[in-house]
């Protein structure tokens, strides 16, 4: 869609990546669209400080975290986006991280296309990339990893469905797990059973780029108990692979000191 970005957005839906948590990590384009939108639809992964940058008189609709009474089912959310477009409004669907990485953005695009709604995707900084960066862990490094696999830990099913962790275990490189805290024990157990080393380093970056950020370091054999002892909770990214060792060589300094733990 073409727009006069200084003055207005034409009616349509804009799937905007809000970034990993720090409101300053939204893109310039995403922030501009947010400041011009008539309607902003957002969930719990979006920083409240970022909403302060929306147009003052915009309508703001919270669709809630999943598995809570406030959560709006995906089909209802899709209808909501279509509804406001049909009323001649510009709608920003503000999504944590990147709008097309484990965020159901593809489902929303399909629903909008089926309804004849013009839409635009504004990429965002994905949580996996941001988590590695702020923790001083390169996801790729020619000394340690030339491959990164992004996977959801939400579909860890020991009965054989969902993600096939046996296949992933055979791949060299880094595994970045989204939404894996609840199933961490099952994930590590399957990777170990498939041949990954018990001493393989693991990092859990919780609430990356926010004031509550914490980094827990361990191995495939120890990380589950360490995470439980540290009270790790979502949102968190789990990084598995030799690149985690490189964190010790990093000289990354951040403006705000974060709590980093060896539990």
N, C-alpha and C positions, 0 to 999 in steps of 0.2 A: 504494500500500500504506500502511496505517496502522501506526504503531509507537509504542511507548513509547520515545522517543529517549533518555531518561535512563538506561534500564536495559538495553535490548536491541533488536536488530533481528529482526523475524520472518524465517523462512526465505524466501529470494528472492535476486534478483540486483540489485545497485545499480550502475548505470553512472555513475561519479563522475568529473567533470572535475578533474584535478589542477592545472590552470592551466599557465602557460607555462614554469615552471622554478623560480622562487623559491617555496620551500615555504610562505611566508606568503601567497601569492596563491590558495591553495585557498579555497573558500567555507566559511563557518562550518558550514553543513549538511554539506558534503562531509567536513570534518574530523571532525564528530561521527559520521557513519556509519563513517568509517575507524577511529575509536577503538572502535567496537562490533562490527565485523565478525568473523566466525569465520574467513573466508578472504579474502585479498587477492591478486588477480591483477593483475600490473603489468608494464610494459615499460621500455625504457631511457630513455624521455622523462620518467620520474618521478624526482624528486629522492630520493636515499637518505635525506636528512634528513627527508623527509615520511614515509617508512616507519617512522621512529623514533616517530612519533605513532600508529601502529597499536596495537591491543591487544597487550600483551606476549606472550600465548600464542596469537596468531592464526597460522594457517598462511599462509605467503607463497610465492607461486608466480611465478617470473620467466619470462615468455614470450619474452623476447629481442628484439633489434632484427631487422628484416627482413633477409633475405639473409645470415644467419649460421646456423651449426649450432644455436645456442640457440633460434632462432625457432620458435614453434609455429604450424603452419598454421592458418588461420582456422577450418576445419571442426573441427579437433581442439580448438581453444580453445573453440568453441561447445559441444562435447560436454563439455568440462571444467566449464564453468559449470553446465550442466544436471546433471551428475553430482553436484556438491556440493550443489546445491539438493535433489536427491532423497534426499540423506543428512541432510536437515533443517537445513542450515546457511545462514547469511546470508553472501552473497558480494559483496564490493566489487570490481568491475572498474575499476581505477584507470587512467585514460587521460590522457595529456598534453593540455593545452589544454582545449577543450570536447569532450565525448564524441561529439558528432554532427557535428563539422567535420573532414573528411578524416581520420577515425580508424576507419572501418568500424563505427562504433557502430550504424548502421542495419542492417547485416548481423547483428550480435549481437542486436539487438532482434527481428528477424524470426525468428531461430533460437529465441530464448527463447519467443516467442509461439507458434510452431509446436509447441513441446514442452510448452506449457501451464505455463510457468514465470512466476510473477509477477515483474515488474521495475519499477524506478523509475529515471528519469534525473535526475541532479543536475548542472545546467549548470556549466561552468567558464569561466574567462577564456581566450578564444581567443588563440593565439599571435600572430595578425596584429594584433589590437587592442592587446595588451600590447607588442609590438615597436614599433609606432608611438608609443605613449604614452611608453615609456622613452627613445626616441630623440628625443622632442620633435617628432614629425611627426603632425599630425592627419590621420586618414584622410579626413575630410570637413571642408570649410571653405567658407563661402558665397562667399568670394573666389576659390576655386580648384577646388573639387570638390563636387558634390552627389550623386556616385555612387561606390560602391565595388564592385569585382568581386573575389570570392575565387575563386582558381583553383589547381589543382594543376599544378605544373611537371613532375611525374613522368610525365605522359602527353603530353609534347611529341613529336609524331610528324611528321616532315617529309614523310612519304609520304601524308598526308591524313587519318590517323586521329587519335583522341584530341581534344585541345582545338583548336578553330578559332581560332588567334591572329589571323587576318585579320579575323574578326568582332569580336574584342575590341579590336583596334586602332581600330575605328571608333567605339567608345564613349568619350565624354568622361569624365573622372574618374580615380580611383585604381585601379590594379591591384595586388592583394596576392597574391603567388605563394608558395604552400607547396611545399616539396620541389622547388625549382627549381635548386639549385646545379649539379647534374650537367648539366642541359640549358640552362644560362644562355646559352651562345652561340647555340644554336638558337632560343631564345625571343626574344632581342634581334634576331637576324637576321630572324625572321618579322615582328616588330612594325615594324621599319624598312622592310621590303619592302612592308608594308601601309599605310605612310604616316605612322607616328608619327615625330616629329621626332628627329633624331640628338642634339639638345641637350636632349631631355627628361630631367629629373633622375631619378636612381635611387638608392635607398638599400638596402643589404643589412645587416640586423641579425642577427648571428650569436649564438646562445646567449643570446637576450634574457632579461633579468631575472636572469641568473646571474652569478657572479663572472667568468666568461670572456667576458662580452658584449663585442662589438666592432661598430662601425658604420662601414661603408665607403660613401662617397659618390662618385657619378659621374654619367654620362649613359648613354643607350642606346648611344651610339657607343663609350664607353670602359669601361663597367663590367665587361665580361667579362675584359679584360686586367688591370684593377685587382684583381678578385677573385682571379685566378690569382696575381698578385704578392703579395697579402696572405695567401694560403693559406686562403681561406674554405672552410669545411666545414659540413656539416649538423650540427645543425639550424639553419636560417636562414630568415628571411622576406625576400622581395624586394618593396620598395614602389616602384612606378613611377607618376610623375605630378607635377603642379605643386605638390602639397602638400609635396613634399620640400623645396622652397625655403623653406617656412615654418619649417623647423627652425632656420634662422639667426636667426629672430626670437624663438625660444623662450628662456625663462629657467629651464627645468627644471633643478633641482638634485637630485642623488641622494645618499643617505647614503654610499654607497660609490662613489668615482670609478671610472668605466669608461673603458677605452681606446677612443677614438673617432678614426678615422683618415681623412685625405684622402690617398689613395695617389696 
